[in-house]
Amino acid sequence: MSRIVSLGSINVDRVENATAAELDALEAQYDWFPERGETVEVSAVPAAFPEEADTVFHGGKGANQAAAAARAGGDTRMLGKVGTDHREFGVRERLAGAGVDTTGIETDQSVPTGTAYVFVDDDGDNRIVVRPGANDAIDWAYVEAHYEAIVDADCLLIQNEIPAEPVARLLSELSTEPDRPTVVLDPAPAEGAAALLDDDVVDYVTPNESEYAALESELEAFDGVVVRKRGGDDVIVDAERAFTVTPPTVPVADSTGAGDVLNGFLAARLAAGDSLPEAVSVATVAASLATRERGARNGVPTLADVRAFADANVNAR
C-alpha cells in the first residue's frame, strides 16, 4: 500500500445548528466571524458562543484527511498532538478505528485538545471557528522526531491549523532530500498560508472558494497544481493541462470535512499511481458522498464505496 503521513490538527468538533438570522447576528457582532465555507482561528472562545454543543464529533483537518486517506486505501500515519481530555472523547481510538496509525500522536499535558466550533446552516453549509489547544504545541522538536517517517512517505498532507514555523522548516529540510514525498497543502485557514505557498516543495494546493479569493495572487504565481474545491460546483484543476470535474448530486446533510475527504483521497490515489484526472475524479465523488451524514468523519466512504457509486451512476445513464 502507498504510505501517507498527515501532519496537522486534531480537534473535537462542537457542532451548532444555526439559522441564517443567527449567523447574521454573529457576523454583526464579530467582524472576524467566518463566511460560508471559511475557517478562522481564535485564541479564546467568545462569551456569546453556545456553552453546550448540539452535537460533538471528531475533527481537525489533519485528522480528517488522515482518516480519508486510510479509507481510500493508503497506509496512513497521523502526526499531531492531543490534550489532557483526549480519553474523554476517544480521539485516538476513533482515528485508529478508521485505519490510521496513531502511534506518533503525543499528549500535551498543559492544554486541552483543539476545538472547532462548527456552525451548520439549513443548507448544510458550514462556518468554522477553531481554538488551537494542543495543536499549537507542535514544534520543530516534535516534527524532527518524526522526520524519517515523513521522508519515507509517498505523500505528505499538511494544512494551516498548526504553527507555520515548524511546517516551513520541514519543507526547507525536504527540499534537500533526493527522494522526498509528494506534498499536498490545504491552505486553511487562509491567513498565514501564503508563506507556505512560496515553498517549491509544495506540489499540490487545494483551496476552497474563500481561500482561493484570499490567496488569488499567490495561487496565480504558484508553480504546482491547484485543485480548486467549489462545494457543489465543478472542481477546477489548474495544471499543465487544465480540466474540471463535476461532483455528483447527493442529498447534503453537512458539508463539514468534505474538502478534507477530497484531500485525503487525492493523496492516497496519487500515491497509489493514479493519474491526476483519475485521482481528482475519485476524490470528488468521495467528498460528495461524505456530505450525506452529519459530522466531519461520519460519512467518509471507502474506496470500494466510491467505485460502486461511480459504477452504479455510469450504468444508470
KELUM-499844 format. One record per residue (C-alpha): x, y, z. Coordinates in steps of 0.02 Angstrom, whole numbers, plus 32768, in hexadecimal, padded with zeros to 4 digits. Layout:
KELUM-499844
<site <X Y Z>>
...
This chain:
KELUM-499844
<site <8000 8000 8000>>
<site <8035 80B4 7FE5>>
<site <8075 810D 8080>>
<site <8020 81AF 80B6>>
<site <804F 8223 8145>>
<site <7FDA 82AC 8180>>
<site <8030 832F 81EC>>
<site <7FAC 83A1 8234>>
<site <7F1C 83C7 82A7>>
<site <7EB3 8353 8311>>
<site <7E12 83A1 8353>>
<site <7D73 837F 83AF>>
<site <7CE6 83CD 8348>>
<site <7C59 8425 83A5>>
<site <7BD0 8430 8324>>
<site <7B4A 84B5 8331>>
<site <7AB2 84B4 82BE>>
<site <7A8A 8568 8293>>
<site <7A0F 85CC 822C>>
<site <7A42 8653 81B2>>
<site <7A04 86D7 822D>>
<site <7A6F 8690 82B9>>
<site <7B0A 868F 824C>>
<site <7AE5 8741 8211>>
<site <7ADE 8777 82C7>>
<site <7B88 8728 82EB>>
<site <7BD1 877C 8250>>
<site <7B8E 8823 828B>>
<site <7BDB 8808 8337>>
<site <7C86 87C8 82FF>>
<site <7CDB 8810 8265>>
<site <7D4B 8776 825D>>
<site <7CBB 86F9 825B>>
<site <7CD6 8682 81C7>>
<site <7C79 868A 8124>>
<site <7C25 85F1 80DA>>
<site <7CA9 8569 80C3>>
<site <7D2F 85CC 8120>>
<site <7D99 8599 81B6>>
<site <7DE0 8619 8230>>
<site <7E4D 8601 82CB>>
<site <7E33 8653 8375>>
<site <7E9C 864C 8413>>
<site <7E04 864E 8485>>
<site <7D4C 8625 8474>>
<site <7CD7 86BC 8473>>
<site <7C58 86BE 8500>>
<site <7BC9 86C8 8484>>
<site <7BED 861A 8440>>
<site <7B79 8590 847E>>
<site <7BB8 8539 851B>>
<site <7B6C 8492 84EB>>
<site <7B83 844B 843C>>
<site <7AF2 83FF 83DD>>
<site <7B65 836F 83AF>>
<site <7C1C 8343 83CD>>
<site <7C7F 82EE 8342>>
<site <7D35 82CA 831B>>
<site <7D90 8340 82A5>>
<site <7E2B 83A5 827D>>
<site <7E66 83B4 81C9>>
<site <7F00 834A 81E7>>
<site <7E9E 82BE 823A>>
<site <7E0F 82C7 81BC>>
<site <7E88 82B8 812A>>
<site <7EE4 8228 817C>>
<site <7E40 81C9 8195>>
<site <7E0E 81E8 80E0>>
<site <7EB8 81B0 809E>>
<site <7EAA 810F 8101>>
<site <7DFA 80EF 80C1>>
<site <7E3E 810E 8011>>
<site <7EB8 807E 8026>>
<site <7F54 80D7 8063>>
<site <7FC6 8099 80EF>>
<site <7FAB 8138 8153>>
<site <8003 8181 81EC>>
<site <7FC3 8217 824E>>
<site <803F 8290 829C>>
<site <7FFB 8311 8316>>
<site <7FD4 8334 83CB>>
<site <7F3D 8320 843B>>
<site <7F17 8368 84E6>>
<site <7EF1 8324 8592>>
<site <7E3B 8304 8565>>
<site <7E5C 8290 84D2>>
<site <7E20 81F3 852D>>
<site <7D7A 8246 8557>>
<site <7D57 8256 849D>>
<site <7DAF 81B8 8460>>
<site <7E18 821D 83E7>>
<site <7EA2 819E 83C6>>
<site <7E28 810D 83C6>>
<site <7DBA 815B 8341>>
<site <7E4E 8179 82CD>>
<site <7E8F 80C9 82E9>>
<site <7DE3 8086 82C1>>
<site <7DEE 80DB 8217>>
<site <7E8E 807D 81F4>>
<site <7F09 8107 8221>>
<site <7FAF 80E5 8279>>
<site <7FA6 8153 8315>>
<site <804A 8122 8368>>
<site <8099 81C9 833C>>
<site <8012 8231 8393>>
<site <8051 8281 8434>>
<site <7FF1 82C6 84CA>>
<site <8014 8376 8509>>
<site <7FED 8378 85C3>>
<site <7FD4 8435 85CF>>
<site <7F44 8456 8557>>
<site <7EA3 8406 8517>>
<site <7E90 83B7 846C>>
<site <7E6E 8434 83E2>>
<site <7DB9 8468 83CE>>
<site <7D57 849C 8334>>
<site <7CB0 84F7 8342>>
<site <7C55 84C2 82A6>>
<site <7BB9 8525 8277>>
<site <7B4C 84C7 81FB>>
<site <7ABD 8522 81A5>>
<site <7A1B 84DD 815C>>
<site <7A70 84BA 80B4>>
<site <7AF9 8450 8104>>
<site <7B7F 84D6 80E7>>
<site <7BF8 84F9 8174>>
<site <7C5F 8582 81C6>>
<site <7CEB 854B 823B>>
<site <7D3F 85A2 82CD>>
<site <7DD9 8546 830E>>
<site <7E2B 8550 83BA>>
<site <7ED6 84FD 83A3>>
<site <7EF2 84AC 844E>>
<site <7F75 8422 8440>>
<site <7F8B 8444 8386>>
<site <7FEF 84DF 83B4>>
<site <806B 8472 8415>>
<site <80B0 8424 8375>>
<site <8162 8464 8363>>
<site <81FF 8439 8302>>
<site <823A 83BF 8388>>
<site <819C 8359 836F>>
<site <81A7 835F 82B1>>
<site <8260 8335 82B1>>
<site <823E 829D 831E>>
<site <81CD 8259 8294>>
<site <8234 8297 8200>>
<site <8267 81EB 81C1>>
<site <81B2 81B1 81BA>>
<site <8187 824D 8156>>
<site <8217 8238 80DC>>
<site <81EB 8180 80C2>>
<site <8136 81AA 8095>>
<site <80F5 81AD 7FE3>>
<site <8088 8244 8009>>
<site <8084 82C8 8092>>
<site <7FE3 8322 80BE>>
<site <7FF5 83CC 8114>>
<site <7F7A 8454 8142>>
<site <7F81 84FD 819A>>
<site <7F31 84D1 8242>>
<site <7FD7 84B6 829C>>
<site <8067 8532 82B4>>
<site <80B3 8562 820C>>
<site <8168 856C 8245>>
<site <8189 84B1 825D>>
<site <812B 848A 81BC>>
<site <8192 850A 815B>>
<site <8232 84C2 81A4>>
<site <81FA 8413 8174>>
<site <81DE 844A 80C1>>
<site <828A 8497 80BE>>
<site <82D7 83F5 80FC>>
<site <8276 838F 807D>>
<site <82BC 83FA 7FF0>>
<site <8366 83A8 800E>>
<site <8322 82F6 8003>>
<site <8340 8299 7F5F>>
<site <82A3 822F 7F77>>
<site <8227 8299 7FD7>>
<site <816B 827A 7FE5>>
<site <80EC 82D1 7F77>>
<site <80A9 8364 7FDD>>
<site <7FF1 8396 7FDE>>
<site <7FC7 843A 8036>>
<site <7F1A 846B 8071>>
<site <7F2A 8529 808C>>
<site <7EA7 8532 8116>>
<site <7E97 85A5 8171>>
<site <7ED2 8619 80E6>>
<site <7F24 8695 815B>>
<site <7FDE 8671 815F>>
<site <7FD5 85EA 80D9>>
<site <802B 8654 8055>>
<site <80D6 8634 80A4>>
<site <80C1 8579 808B>>
<site <808B 8591 7FD6>>
<site <8132 85E5 7FB2>>
<site <818F 8542 7FCF>>
<site <81BC 84E0 7F32>>
<site <81A7 843C 7F91>>
<site <80EA 844F 7F8F>>
<site <80A8 83ED 7EF9>>
<site <7FEB 83FF 7F0D>>
<site <7F81 8483 7F62>>
<site <7EC6 846D 7F7F>>
<site <7E6B 850F 7FAA>>
<site <7DAF 851F 7FBB>>
<site <7D53 85B7 7F79>>
<site <7D77 862C 800B>>
<site <7E2D 85F6 8015>>
<site <7E45 860E 7F5B>>
<site <7DFF 86BE 7F67>>
<site <7E73 86E8 7FF8>>
<site <7F0E 869F 7FA5>>
<site <7EE9 86BE 7EED>>
<site <7F89 871D 7EC2>>
<site <7FF6 869C 7F19>>
<site <7F99 860C 7EC7>>
<site <7FAC 8659 7E1B>>
<site <8069 865D 7E38>>
<site <806E 85AB 7E7D>>
<site <80D1 8533 7E0F>>
<site <807A 8493 7E44>>
<site <7FCB 844E 7E2C>>
<site <7F38 84AF 7E74>>
<site <7E9B 844A 7E99>>
<site <7E0D 84C4 7EBB>>
<site <7D85 847C 7F2A>>
<site <7CE0 84D4 7F06>>
<site <7C5B 847B 7F6B>>
<site <7BD7 8433 7EF8>>
<site <7C20 848B 7E60>>
<site <7CA6 8444 7DED>>
<site <7D52 8425 7E36>>
<site <7DCD 848B 7DCE>>
<site <7E7B 8444 7DB7>>
<site <7F01 84BE 7D7E>>
<site <7F8D 844F 7D40>>
<site <7FF6 843B 7CA3>>
<site <7F54 8405 7C52>>
<site <7EC3 8458 7CAD>>
<site <7E21 83F8 7CC5>>
<site <7D83 83F5 7D2F>>
<site <7D27 836B 7D8D>>
<site <7C6D 8376 7DAF>>
<site <7C3A 8331 7E5A>>
<site <7BA3 82BE 7E61>>
<site <7B01 8300 7EA8>>
<site <7AD9 82B5 7F52>>
<site <7A68 82E9 7FE3>>
<site <7AD5 8359 8053>>
<site <7AC5 834C 810F>>
<site <7B69 83A0 813F>>
<site <7BFB 83DB 80D2>>
<site <7C75 83E1 8165>>
<site <7D13 8381 813A>>
<site <7CE6 8362 8083>>
<site <7D80 83C0 8049>>
<site <7DEA 8358 80C0>>
<site <7DA4 82B9 8074>>
<site <7DD4 82F8 7FC8>>
<site <7E85 831A 8004>>
<site <7E99 8271 8058>>
<site <7E59 8211 7FC1>>
<site <7EC0 827D 7F4A>>
<site <7F60 8258 7FA9>>
<site <7F3E 819E 7FB9>>
<site <7F11 8187 7F03>>
<site <7FA4 81ED 7EC1>>
<site <8018 8188 7F30>>
<site <7FC9 80E8 7EEE>>
<site <7FF7 811B 7E3D>>
<site <7F53 8160 7DF9>>
<site <7F5F 81EA 7D77>>
<site <7F2F 8298 7DB2>>
<site <7E84 8294 7D59>>
<site <7E60 81E8 7DA2>>
<site <7E93 821D 7E51>>
<site <7E2D 82BE 7E4D>>
<site <7D95 8263 7E09>>
<site <7D98 81E0 7E94>>
<site <7DBB 8265 7F18>>
<site <7D2B 82D2 7EDB>>
<site <7CAE 8243 7EE6>>
<site <7CEF 8216 7F94>>
<site <7CDB 82CA 7FD0>>
<site <7C29 82D1 7F91>>
<site <7BF9 822C 7FE3>>
<site <7C3F 8269 8089>>
<site <7BC0 82F7 8091>>
<site <7B2E 827E 80A3>>
<site <7B4C 826B 815E>>
<site <7B68 82E9 81E9>>
<site <7C16 82F9 8232>>
<site <7CBD 8310 81DB>>
<site <7CE9 8256 81DC>>
<site <7C46 81F7 81F1>>
<site <7C22 81ED 8138>>
<site <7CD1 81CB 80F4>>
<site <7CBC 8140 8073>>
<site <7D35 80B4 804B>>
<site <7D88 80A7 7FA1>>
<site <7D14 8015 7F7C>>
<site <7C7D 8083 7FA6>>
<site <7CBA 810A 7F2E>>
<site <7CD8 8090 7EA1>>
<site <7C30 803B 7EBB>>
<site <7BD7 80E4 7EB8>>
<site <7C33 811A 7E1B>>
<site <7C0C 8075 7DC3>>
<site <7B55 807D 7DF3>>
<site <7B43 812D 7DB1>>
<site <7B9B 8103 7D0E>>
<site <7B2B 806B 7CF6>>
<site <7A8F 80D3 7D1C>>
<site <7AB0 814B 7C8C>>
